[in-house]
Amino acid sequence: MTKVVEFEAGSEAEAVKLASESMGITPDDVEYTVVDEGSGDEGDSAVKIRVQTEGVSDASSDEARPSKLVGPAPEKAAEAEKVLGEFIEKMGTPASIEMRDEEENIVLVLSDVEGEEPIGDAWAKTRPPVVPAVQFLLNKVVNRFPEGRKHIVVEVPTLQALRKPERPAGEAKKTEPAEPVEMPTFEQLDEEMDPELDRELIRLGLLMAQRAVQRNRVITVHPMAAGERRTVHQTVTRVPGAHSVSEGEGLYRKLHVVPNSLGGKPGVGKKRRRRRRRPSGDR
């Protein structure tokens, strides 16, 4: 599996040496790109290089990454990258992983691997969409303990491009643009809602409500556990311009996030009552 890792040191030669030691190869065999050439005559700013690794053993990678990766949370970022790599390997969708350890989020970007099916094409076939599901599971695994939690975002640029097809003129569905609505932030919801509720589900509920209002369309969530569904319901009720309803029974019960601009509560989830016929003898 191909991965992208960054190394930094006082000079380019030292950064290459770190990369070679991590990969178990000679410095002459390291293929890299200089991301930051540094500044200052005496090395005021470190030199940073980016290396695309392939076939590096997990043991050697795990030992090197925590001290070599650049960012505010290198150990958690390395764990997120490793877990995502295991996910896509088991799913049979090879991809290269490029990571950005930012102040607010750890961002993992999946790119195509030469000779393999494009990751965007593979994941575009799934229903429900695979990216939110992978991102949710990734946060569950990596942030399973409250200490040092940091939200993890999964991006697939090729998949995002596939989801914006151009429609022929005359076939585009015209809808009235939704009225601007001031959306709450996750930080606001985090303070308002029960601390026992899953924060990732709150993020998911907020994201779906925002998309429903912005796109002026119903967003459907496929079956989930009753407790998780209740958390999403509670989140959506706090977002102006949207409401949520459920449809179906038992394990097949779905959740719909509906923009208020489409009207009142839709008929999904409502059962039609049948009138009983009295036996002729009771008349």
Backbone bond lengths (Angstrom), bond angles and torsions (degrees), N, CA, C in turn:
res aa  C-N    CA-C-N  psi(-1)  N-CA   C-N-CA  omega(-1)  CA-C   N-CA-C  phi
1 M - - - 1.450 - - 1.524 109.56 -
2 T 1.345 115.82 138.10 1.458 121.67 -178.27 1.516 110.29 -89.84
3 K 1.343 116.96 134.64 1.453 122.22 178.57 1.524 109.08 -136.78
4 V 1.324 114.95 155.55 1.462 120.72 178.00 1.515 108.23 -112.64
5 V 1.333 117.25 125.37 1.467 122.70 -177.47 1.525 108.34 -129.92
6 E 1.326 116.16 143.52 1.461 121.10 178.91 1.529 110.14 -108.30
7 F 1.345 116.08 143.24 1.459 123.20 177.70 1.524 107.63 -129.72
8 E 1.319 116.92 146.19 1.457 119.48 176.49 1.525 109.80 -137.75
9 A 1.312 115.19 148.83 1.468 121.68 -179.92 1.526 107.53 -160.07
10 G 1.341 115.58 -179.15 1.448 120.23 -177.00 1.514 113.99 -69.31
11 S 1.345 116.82 -22.14 1.458 120.27 178.85 1.525 108.44 -144.84
12 E 1.329 115.48 166.48 1.460 120.34 179.94 1.528 110.69 -63.34
13 A 1.305 116.78 -40.26 1.469 120.49 -179.09 1.528 111.01 -63.39
14 E 1.336 116.37 -40.64 1.464 119.59 179.91 1.524 110.52 -67.71
15 A 1.347 117.74 -37.93 1.459 120.74 178.45 1.523 110.74 -64.66
16 V 1.335 116.74 -40.78 1.466 120.99 177.83 1.521 110.22 -64.54
17 K 1.319 116.33 -38.80 1.464 119.91 178.65 1.522 111.06 -63.03
18 L 1.341 116.49 -42.36 1.470 119.88 176.88 1.521 110.67 -60.05
19 A 1.332 116.32 -43.12 1.463 120.32 -179.99 1.522 111.37 -63.24
20 S 1.333 116.23 -42.37 1.465 119.78 -178.60 1.524 111.48 -65.48
21 E 1.346 116.49 -39.08 1.460 119.90 178.19 1.523 111.21 -65.94
22 S 1.341 116.77 -38.76 1.456 120.37 179.28 1.522 111.72 -66.58
23 M 1.330 116.87 -37.83 1.463 121.83 -176.11 1.517 112.59 -89.19
24 G 1.328 117.31 -11.75 1.454 119.99 -179.97 1.513 113.36 73.98
25 I 1.349 117.46 31.99 1.454 121.39 178.79 1.526 108.34 -130.16
26 T 1.324 116.58 174.45 1.471 120.24 179.58 1.526 109.40 -80.08
27 P 1.345 117.93 155.66 1.468 120.49 178.27 1.523 113.01 -57.85
28 D 1.343 117.94 -32.40 1.466 120.56 -179.07 1.524 111.99 -66.61
29 D 1.342 117.18 -22.86 1.458 121.19 -177.24 1.527 112.98 -91.80
30 V 1.328 117.03 -2.63 1.472 119.94 -178.55 1.522 109.62 -79.92
31 E 1.338 116.28 124.42 1.457 122.00 174.16 1.514 107.80 -101.31
32 Y 1.316 117.64 123.12 1.460 119.41 -171.95 1.515 110.83 -147.93
33 T 1.325 114.16 167.14 1.465 122.66 175.32 1.521 107.88 -125.99
34 V 1.313 117.00 133.94 1.459 120.90 178.24 1.533 108.60 -79.25
35 V 1.322 116.15 117.35 1.455 122.06 -179.74 1.518 111.02 -88.60
36 D 1.337 116.13 -40.60 1.463 121.37 -179.19 1.526 107.64 -139.22
37 E 1.321 117.06 119.27 1.471 120.89 -177.48 1.522 112.49 -80.59
38 G 1.330 117.83 -3.08 1.449 120.25 -178.94 1.513 111.02 77.98
39 S 1.329 116.23 176.53 1.457 121.10 -179.62 1.521 109.96 -151.10
40 G 1.283 116.23 157.05 1.471 120.39 178.40 1.511 111.62 92.39
41 D 1.341 115.42 143.91 1.459 120.07 -178.73 1.510 112.43 -69.07
42 E 1.329 116.45 -25.31 1.461 119.33 -175.83 1.516 111.52 -112.63
43 G 1.328 115.43 26.75 1.453 118.83 174.33 1.511 113.71 73.44
44 D 1.351 117.29 43.46 1.456 119.88 178.74 1.524 111.29 -63.01
45 S 1.335 117.44 -32.86 1.451 122.06 179.06 1.520 108.47 -122.27
46 A 1.327 117.36 133.54 1.458 121.35 -176.03 1.522 111.43 -72.05
47 V 1.317 115.60 154.22 1.457 122.28 175.11 1.524 107.95 -85.28
48 K 1.325 116.33 134.74 1.463 121.17 -178.65 1.520 109.29 -121.30
49 I 1.334 116.95 130.98 1.463 121.29 177.34 1.519 109.56 -122.30
50 R 1.310 115.95 155.51 1.468 122.52 178.17 1.517 108.60 -117.45
51 V 1.341 115.76 127.90 1.463 121.54 -175.79 1.511 109.42 -121.60
52 Q 1.312 116.29 133.99 1.463 121.73 174.61 1.518 108.09 -96.13
53 T 1.328 115.43 113.52 1.461 120.29 -176.55 1.508 109.78 -101.63
54 E 1.311 116.24 151.23 1.455 121.84 178.63 1.518 108.62 -147.20
55 G 1.341 115.07 127.03 1.455 119.48 177.93 1.501 114.46 76.42
56 V 1.334 119.06 16.10 1.457 120.69 177.58 1.512 108.77 -76.22
57 S 1.309 118.22 134.28 1.458 121.09 -178.11 1.504 110.44 -65.51
58 D 1.361 116.49 148.15 1.456 121.75 -179.53 1.518 111.28 -59.88
59 A 1.348 116.30 -36.76 1.464 119.17 -175.52 1.522 110.89 -64.17
60 S 1.360 116.37 -46.55 1.456 118.32 -178.82 1.514 111.43 -68.75
61 S 1.354 117.32 -35.75 1.464 120.18 -179.62 1.508 110.61 -66.44
62 D 1.340 117.28 -44.47 1.455 121.13 -176.93 1.517 111.44 -63.26
63 E 1.341 117.22 -35.98 1.455 119.89 -178.96 1.517 111.57 -69.55
64 A 1.369 115.78 -33.32 1.457 118.76 -173.05 1.517 113.24 -88.10
65 R 1.359 117.87 -36.59 1.447 119.96 -169.36 1.514 115.70 -59.90
66 P 1.338 120.63 -47.11 1.458 118.56 -174.95 1.516 113.86 -54.04
67 S 1.337 118.28 -34.53 1.453 120.03 -177.71 1.521 112.93 -94.47
68 K 1.353 118.77 -15.45 1.449 121.35 -175.49 1.523 112.44 -99.93
69 L 1.337 119.50 -29.71 1.444 121.39 -177.20 1.516 110.91 -68.60
70 V 1.329 115.25 147.78 1.455 121.19 -176.56 1.520 109.36 -104.29
71 G 1.330 118.14 131.50 1.458 121.22 177.49 1.510 111.41 149.02
72 P 1.346 116.38 173.20 1.463 120.15 -177.22 1.527 114.52 -73.29
73 A 1.335 118.52 -21.00 1.471 120.47 -178.44 1.525 109.64 -136.37
74 P 1.347 118.84 67.16 1.462 120.99 -173.01 1.522 114.64 -63.75
75 E 1.335 117.93 -36.37 1.458 119.52 -178.23 1.527 111.21 -68.85
76 K 1.337 116.75 -43.79 1.464 119.81 179.16 1.526 110.09 -67.77
77 A 1.332 116.89 -37.10 1.458 120.42 177.93 1.529 110.78 -63.29
78 A 1.317 116.86 -41.68 1.467 121.11 178.81 1.522 110.65 -64.47
79 E 1.340 116.94 -39.58 1.469 120.38 178.69 1.522 110.20 -65.87
80 A 1.342 117.14 -41.77 1.463 121.01 179.49 1.519 110.93 -61.72
81 E 1.333 116.08 -42.77 1.460 120.78 179.10 1.522 111.04 -63.56
82 K 1.326 116.22 -41.97 1.466 120.17 -179.19 1.522 111.21 -65.40
83 V 1.342 116.89 -45.61 1.471 120.76 -178.43 1.525 110.66 -64.82
84 L 1.339 117.36 -42.41 1.463 119.86 178.13 1.527 110.51 -62.61
85 G 1.340 116.30 -39.44 1.464 119.25 176.86 1.519 112.07 -59.73
86 E 1.332 116.96 -39.65 1.461 120.91 177.68 1.524 111.03 -67.03
87 F 1.331 116.30 -38.73 1.460 120.64 178.30 1.525 111.10 -58.92
88 I 1.338 116.33 -54.32 1.460 119.09 -173.76 1.525 111.36 -70.34
89 E 1.336 116.86 -25.75 1.466 119.42 176.41 1.525 110.49 -68.97
90 K 1.334 117.11 -43.57 1.468 120.95 179.13 1.532 111.24 -69.56
91 M 1.331 117.19 -28.38 1.463 121.09 178.76 1.525 111.79 -78.68
92 G 1.335 116.80 -12.02 1.459 120.04 -179.98 1.517 113.39 72.93
93 T 1.333 116.42 30.67 1.466 120.87 179.62 1.529 109.01 -124.43
94 P 1.329 118.56 81.08 1.467 121.37 -177.39 1.527 111.65 -57.99
95 A 1.325 115.68 140.29 1.470 121.10 178.50 1.518 108.43 -160.01
96 S 1.318 116.09 154.27 1.460 120.35 172.94 1.521 108.26 -89.17
97 I 1.325 116.46 148.51 1.459 121.95 -176.60 1.523 109.11 -116.92
98 E 1.313 115.56 122.60 1.463 120.80 173.08 1.523 108.02 -113.62
99 M 1.313 117.50 131.19 1.457 121.70 -172.40 1.519 111.87 -115.53
100 R 1.342 114.67 141.50 1.460 121.21 171.91 1.532 107.95 -126.05
101 D 1.299 116.51 116.79 1.470 121.29 178.34 1.526 107.39 -94.19
102 E 1.343 116.42 95.28 1.453 121.75 -176.65 1.522 110.78 -95.99
103 E 1.325 116.17 176.53 1.467 120.34 -178.68 1.518 111.70 -64.10
104 E 1.334 117.09 -44.08 1.464 121.14 -175.85 1.518 113.08 -92.61
105 N 1.338 117.40 -38.25 1.465 121.53 -172.47 1.523 111.31 -132.89
106 I 1.327 114.34 159.42 1.458 122.08 164.59 1.519 106.17 -102.79
107 V 1.321 117.42 117.06 1.460 121.94 -175.32 1.526 109.21 -105.99
108 L 1.334 116.34 125.09 1.456 122.22 178.30 1.530 108.06 -114.98
109 V 1.327 116.04 117.75 1.459 121.75 -176.76 1.525 108.95 -106.30
110 L 1.334 116.95 124.75 1.463 122.08 -179.96 1.517 110.06 -98.04
111 S 1.323 116.02 128.92 1.467 121.81 179.76 1.515 110.07 -123.63
112 D 1.320 116.35 163.57 1.460 121.67 -177.07 1.521 111.98 -69.59
113 V 1.324 114.82 151.04 1.458 122.60 173.75 1.517 107.79 -107.47
114 E 1.321 116.99 130.60 1.466 121.37 -177.75 1.525 110.76 -58.86
115 G 1.331 115.95 131.08 1.453 121.13 179.28 1.515 114.22 90.42
116 E 1.328 118.06 -7.27 1.460 122.34 179.43 1.532 109.82 -111.50
117 E 1.338 115.55 162.18 1.466 119.61 177.07 1.521 109.78 -61.30
118 P 1.330 119.04 132.77 1.463 120.89 179.26 1.522 111.02 -54.83
119 I 1.322 116.52 134.42 1.453 121.31 -177.34 1.531 111.40 -60.23
120 G 1.344 116.72 -34.10 1.464 119.87 178.13 1.515 111.77 -64.26
121 D 1.345 117.36 -42.55 1.464 120.91 178.91 1.525 111.24 -64.39
122 A 1.329 116.10 -41.60 1.466 120.29 -177.95 1.523 111.40 -66.06
123 W 1.318 116.93 -44.91 1.464 120.29 -176.04 1.518 112.84 -80.80
124 A 1.328 118.11 -16.90 1.463 120.35 178.05 1.525 111.24 -71.34
125 K 1.332 117.52 -18.29 1.461 121.56 -177.69 1.528 112.85 -82.20
126 T 1.321 117.25 -11.94 1.460 119.88 -172.50 1.513 111.47 -84.32
127 R 1.323 116.58 145.21 1.453 124.28 172.13 1.519 107.50 -137.62
128 P 1.337 119.25 120.69 1.460 127.26 3.73 1.521 111.56 -72.95
129 P 1.352 118.19 171.55 1.467 121.01 -179.07 1.524 111.85 -54.94
130 V 1.336 116.55 137.17 1.455 120.74 -171.87 1.529 113.09 -81.75
131 V 1.344 118.45 -29.80 1.466 119.81 -174.58 1.531 112.41 -60.96
132 P 1.364 119.63 -49.84 1.475 118.21 178.14 1.520 112.76 -60.24
133 A 1.342 117.00 -35.68 1.460 120.20 -179.74 1.527 111.31 -67.64
134 V 1.339 117.11 -45.01 1.464 121.18 178.78 1.528 110.05 -64.29
135 Q 1.315 116.52 -42.44 1.469 120.48 -179.80 1.520 110.89 -63.81
136 F 1.341 117.15 -40.46 1.463 121.08 179.00 1.529 110.81 -63.81
137 L 1.341 117.13 -47.33 1.465 120.79 179.93 1.527 111.08 -64.42
138 L 1.330 116.52 -38.51 1.458 121.16 -179.72 1.525 110.87 -61.84
139 N 1.331 116.39 -43.62 1.467 120.22 177.73 1.520 111.45 -66.80
140 K 1.325 117.13 -34.97 1.464 120.78 178.01 1.527 111.30 -63.49
141 V 1.335 116.41 -41.23 1.463 120.84 -176.83 1.528 111.04 -75.87
142 V 1.327 116.63 -50.02 1.466 120.55 -173.58 1.523 111.62 -75.63
143 N 1.331 117.21 -34.49 1.470 121.33 -179.25 1.524 111.78 -104.58
144 R 1.323 116.26 38.82 1.469 119.44 -177.22 1.526 112.51 -70.66
145 F 1.333 117.09 -19.02 1.462 120.94 176.49 1.530 109.05 -111.85
146 P 1.330 118.16 145.46 1.474 120.28 -175.77 1.520 113.89 -67.04
147 E 1.333 117.83 -26.33 1.463 119.76 -176.71 1.536 110.67 -69.97
148 G 1.320 115.25 129.93 1.463 120.67 173.71 1.511 115.14 66.90
149 R 1.329 117.50 28.12 1.456 119.34 179.14 1.528 111.25 -64.87
150 K 1.340 115.76 142.12 1.456 121.26 177.27 1.518 107.88 -147.83
151 H 1.333 116.46 125.19 1.465 120.56 -174.09 1.521 111.33 -63.62
152 I 1.331 115.72 138.11 1.462 122.46 -178.13 1.524 108.70 -111.67
153 V 1.321 115.53 129.41 1.459 122.48 -178.86 1.529 109.01 -115.30
154 V 1.343 116.27 133.41 1.466 121.83 177.54 1.523 108.14 -109.71
155 E 1.337 116.56 127.50 1.457 121.90 179.73 1.519 110.31 -122.65
156 V 1.339 115.85 137.84 1.464 122.09 174.67 1.522 106.67 -129.20
157 P 1.341 118.24 90.30 1.473 121.11 -175.13 1.520 113.84 -54.75
158 T 1.340 118.47 -39.37 1.468 120.19 -178.69 1.519 111.37 -67.16
159 L 1.330 117.33 -32.68 1.460 120.85 177.88 1.523 110.68 -70.42
160 Q 1.327 116.96 -39.87 1.462 120.55 178.12 1.516 110.67 -62.95
161 A 1.338 117.14 -35.39 1.463 120.33 178.78 1.527 111.18 -68.20
162 L 1.348 116.69 -36.83 1.460 120.47 179.71 1.518 112.43 -66.49
163 R 1.316 116.74 -25.58 1.465 120.15 -175.86 1.525 112.69 -85.43
164 K 1.343 117.89 9.17 1.459 120.54 178.65 1.529 110.13 -124.18
165 P 1.352 117.94 59.40 1.460 119.81 179.84 1.531 111.39 -71.16
166 E 1.318 114.86 149.35 1.449 119.44 177.40 1.518 109.31 -88.08
167 R 1.328 116.55 129.16 1.455 120.83 178.74 1.527 109.72 -92.49
168 P 1.362 116.32 144.30 1.467 119.25 176.19 1.521 110.39 -61.97
169 A 1.329 116.04 149.02 1.464 119.83 179.00 1.516 109.56 -61.15
170 G 1.296 116.39 138.84 1.461 121.42 -179.48 1.503 113.33 94.69
171 E 1.337 118.44 -21.01 1.453 122.10 179.66 1.512 112.32 -100.17
172 A 1.327 116.61 -10.46 1.459 119.42 -179.03 1.517 109.73 -68.20
173 K 1.295 115.77 135.17 1.456 121.29 179.02 1.516 109.37 -81.31
174 K 1.331 115.34 120.07 1.446 120.18 -177.50 1.523 109.81 -88.31
175 T 1.280 116.68 126.86 1.459 121.96 176.60 1.515 108.61 -131.39
176 E 1.293 114.95 147.16 1.446 119.58 177.76 1.521 109.49 -69.65
177 P 1.325 118.84 132.86 1.469 119.64 178.91 1.515 110.71 -62.92
178 A 1.327 115.39 140.19 1.462 120.31 -179.08 1.521 110.20 -70.66
179 E 1.323 115.48 149.33 1.454 120.20 176.81 1.529 109.39 -65.55
180 P 1.334 117.32 140.73 1.475 119.23 178.48 1.523 111.08 -58.29
181 V 1.311 115.83 133.13 1.469 121.81 -179.47 1.520 108.38 -126.21
182 E 1.310 116.28 133.00 1.459 120.33 178.11 1.524 109.14 -79.51
183 M 1.301 116.10 114.04 1.454 121.93 -175.77 1.531 111.10 -88.44
184 P 1.340 116.76 141.66 1.465 118.60 173.64 1.519 110.22 -71.75
185 T 1.298 117.40 156.66 1.455 122.04 176.23 1.519 109.15 -92.29
186 F 1.331 115.50 164.25 1.461 118.64 177.87 1.519 110.51 -62.64
187 E 1.330 116.65 -36.53 1.468 119.94 -179.68 1.525 110.92 -61.91
188 Q 1.333 117.28 -37.23 1.463 120.15 177.69 1.523 111.24 -67.00
189 L 1.319 116.52 -44.00 1.466 119.85 178.72 1.521 110.96 -66.43
190 D 1.319 116.28 -35.75 1.461 120.74 -179.36 1.530 111.05 -59.64
191 E 1.341 116.06 -36.03 1.460 120.17 179.59 1.526 111.82 -77.38
192 E 1.337 117.07 -32.20 1.460 120.84 -174.63 1.517 113.34 -80.35
193 M 1.323 117.30 -36.78 1.458 120.59 -168.09 1.522 112.50 -89.56
194 D 1.326 114.55 160.62 1.455 123.08 -178.10 1.533 110.08 -53.79
195 P 1.330 119.24 126.75 1.472 120.72 -178.99 1.524 113.53 -63.88
196 E 1.331 117.68 -16.23 1.458 120.28 179.63 1.530 112.34 -78.55
197 L 1.340 117.26 -16.23 1.463 120.24 -178.12 1.526 110.71 -74.74
198 D 1.325 115.30 149.32 1.461 121.88 -178.88 1.520 109.81 -67.51
199 R 1.322 117.89 121.15 1.461 121.73 -176.83 1.532 112.19 -67.83
200 E 1.334 117.60 -31.66 1.456 119.41 179.26 1.519 110.95 -68.93
201 L 1.332 117.13 -34.19 1.464 120.17 176.18 1.525 110.37 -69.19
202 I 1.331 117.05 -33.54 1.463 120.33 175.74 1.526 109.60 -65.15
203 R 1.324 116.82 -42.52 1.472 120.50 176.23 1.529 110.05 -59.20
204 L 1.338 115.46 -44.17 1.467 120.44 -178.26 1.519 110.52 -63.02
205 G 1.338 117.39 -44.95 1.457 120.74 179.51 1.518 112.25 -62.23
206 L 1.331 116.29 -41.61 1.462 120.91 179.04 1.526 110.43 -64.47
207 L 1.331 117.18 -43.71 1.461 121.43 -179.67 1.524 111.27 -61.26
208 M 1.350 116.98 -44.47 1.462 120.22 -178.86 1.519 111.34 -66.65
209 A 1.339 117.21 -39.66 1.461 120.10 178.61 1.530 110.61 -64.58
210 Q 1.325 116.87 -40.88 1.464 120.58 178.27 1.522 110.86 -61.98
211 R 1.335 116.31 -44.32 1.466 119.76 -179.35 1.519 111.39 -66.80
212 A 1.330 117.01 -39.43 1.461 120.23 179.72 1.518 110.85 -60.88
213 V 1.331 116.86 -43.07 1.466 120.97 -178.99 1.521 110.77 -71.47
214 Q 1.336 117.38 -45.31 1.460 121.00 -176.69 1.530 111.97 -66.41
215 R 1.348 116.93 -38.98 1.462 120.49 -177.42 1.525 112.25 -91.58
216 N 1.344 116.76 -9.31 1.458 122.03 -179.88 1.534 110.93 57.39
217 R 1.320 115.54 47.52 1.463 120.81 -179.80 1.516 110.06 -149.40
218 V 1.330 115.56 161.19 1.464 121.28 -179.43 1.520 109.65 -78.47
219 I 1.314 116.95 132.61 1.464 123.01 175.14 1.519 107.69 -106.97
220 T 1.327 116.70 123.36 1.462 121.55 -176.53 1.522 110.80 -106.54
221 V 1.325 115.68 132.72 1.457 122.40 176.07 1.520 107.50 -106.68
222 H 1.293 116.65 126.72 1.458 119.93 -178.91 1.524 110.11 -72.55
223 P 1.335 116.67 167.98 1.479 121.15 -169.77 1.518 114.82 -45.87
224 M 1.327 115.15 136.87 1.450 123.03 175.32 1.523 108.34 -142.39
225 A 1.321 117.03 169.48 1.467 121.36 -179.31 1.530 109.96 -63.11
226 A 1.343 116.18 152.32 1.463 121.26 -175.97 1.528 111.75 -58.86
227 G 1.337 117.58 -42.91 1.457 120.55 -179.44 1.521 112.13 -63.70
228 E 1.336 116.89 -39.49 1.461 120.80 178.59 1.528 110.03 -67.87
229 R 1.329 116.05 -38.18 1.463 120.12 179.50 1.530 110.86 -63.96
230 R 1.326 117.10 -39.62 1.468 121.02 179.06 1.531 110.68 -63.15
231 T 1.341 117.08 -39.22 1.465 119.82 178.76 1.520 111.13 -61.99
232 V 1.341 116.81 -42.75 1.463 120.48 178.54 1.525 110.01 -64.49
233 H 1.347 117.24 -43.42 1.467 120.79 177.50 1.535 110.60 -56.00
234 Q 1.326 116.76 -48.13 1.459 120.77 -177.83 1.527 111.40 -63.16
235 T 1.323 116.34 -34.31 1.466 119.83 178.60 1.520 111.09 -68.26
236 V 1.339 115.90 -46.95 1.465 120.12 -175.91 1.526 111.22 -63.38
237 T 1.329 117.90 -33.38 1.469 120.09 -179.80 1.528 111.68 -62.81
238 R 1.322 117.75 -19.63 1.465 121.56 -179.45 1.530 112.83 -94.22
239 V 1.330 116.78 2.56 1.463 121.14 -179.73 1.520 109.05 -104.96
240 P 1.327 119.53 115.60 1.465 121.66 179.25 1.523 111.07 -61.56
241 G 1.325 115.76 139.81 1.459 120.00 175.35 1.511 114.90 91.37
242 A 1.337 118.75 4.02 1.462 120.30 -178.90 1.519 110.00 -146.16
243 H 1.317 115.76 155.12 1.462 121.53 172.21 1.528 107.87 -144.73
244 S 1.311 117.44 167.84 1.466 121.40 -176.47 1.517 110.18 -129.43
245 V 1.314 115.62 147.89 1.465 122.67 176.93 1.520 108.30 -140.11
246 S 1.317 116.14 159.29 1.465 121.67 178.87 1.515 110.07 -113.05
247 E 1.308 115.37 155.22 1.458 121.27 -179.26 1.523 108.82 -144.74
248 G 1.323 117.63 138.49 1.452 121.65 177.82 1.510 112.67 103.58
249 E 1.312 115.33 -179.01 1.463 121.48 -176.68 1.522 110.78 -127.71
250 G 1.326 116.28 147.16 1.457 122.78 171.58 1.511 113.46 55.35
251 L 1.344 115.58 -130.36 1.458 121.32 -176.29 1.523 112.89 -68.71
252 Y 1.348 117.13 -15.60 1.453 120.65 -176.60 1.529 112.40 -100.26
253 R 1.312 117.34 12.50 1.455 121.41 -178.16 1.530 110.44 -74.04
254 K 1.330 116.46 124.77 1.459 122.52 -179.08 1.525 110.23 -104.07
255 L 1.315 115.35 164.75 1.453 121.54 177.63 1.524 108.74 -123.36
256 H 1.346 116.63 131.38 1.459 122.07 178.80 1.520 109.22 -113.57
257 V 1.331 116.57 131.62 1.465 121.76 172.80 1.524 106.48 -103.67
258 V 1.335 116.53 119.65 1.464 122.25 -168.80 1.530 110.42 -119.43
259 P 1.334 118.25 129.76 1.471 119.44 174.63 1.524 110.15 -71.41
260 N 1.310 118.21 138.94 1.457 121.97 -179.35 1.514 112.24 -63.87
261 S 1.343 117.07 -21.40 1.461 120.61 -179.46 1.523 112.64 -65.55
262 L 1.347 117.02 -18.63 1.461 120.19 178.97 1.518 111.90 -84.95
263 G 1.306 117.55 0.56 1.458 120.51 178.48 1.506 111.02 120.45
264 G 1.340 114.64 -169.46 1.460 121.21 -179.24 1.500 111.56 -73.18
265 K 1.297 115.51 -164.13 1.458 120.50 179.97 1.514 109.62 -58.47
266 P 1.329 118.94 122.81 1.459 120.61 179.48 1.516 111.10 -70.17
267 G 1.311 115.46 169.10 1.459 119.98 -175.00 1.503 114.41 -79.10
268 V 1.332 118.50 -4.06 1.459 119.09 -179.52 1.509 110.15 -63.81
269 G 1.290 115.82 142.99 1.455 120.73 177.73 1.513 113.83 86.05
270 K 1.345 118.08 -6.00 1.451 120.34 -179.50 1.526 110.23 -98.83
271 K 1.292 116.08 136.25 1.454 121.37 179.78 1.531 109.67 -95.48
272 R 1.294 115.94 141.27 1.452 120.63 176.80 1.525 109.08 -85.92
273 R 1.277 115.96 124.80 1.461 119.58 -179.74 1.529 110.13 -80.24
274 R 1.308 114.43 135.99 1.461 119.88 177.68 1.522 110.08 -101.09
275 R 1.312 114.95 137.66 1.458 119.42 177.70 1.516 109.98 -80.41
276 R 1.293 114.41 132.04 1.469 118.97 178.16 1.528 110.37 -77.28
277 R 1.264 114.69 138.82 1.472 119.61 174.56 1.515 109.32 -93.59
278 R 1.279 114.51 128.48 1.456 117.99 178.06 1.517 110.63 -77.34
279 P 1.300 116.07 143.12 1.470 118.32 174.08 1.538 110.18 -58.45
280 S 1.305 116.45 146.63 1.469 120.60 -176.95 1.506 112.61 -58.58
281 G 1.329 117.78 -26.25 1.470 121.13 -177.08 1.510 112.99 -73.34
282 D 1.406 117.56 -17.43 1.444 119.92 -178.29 1.522 113.37 -83.86
283 R 1.316 117.14 -9.83 1.444 119.59 -177.25 1.509 111.05 -76.15
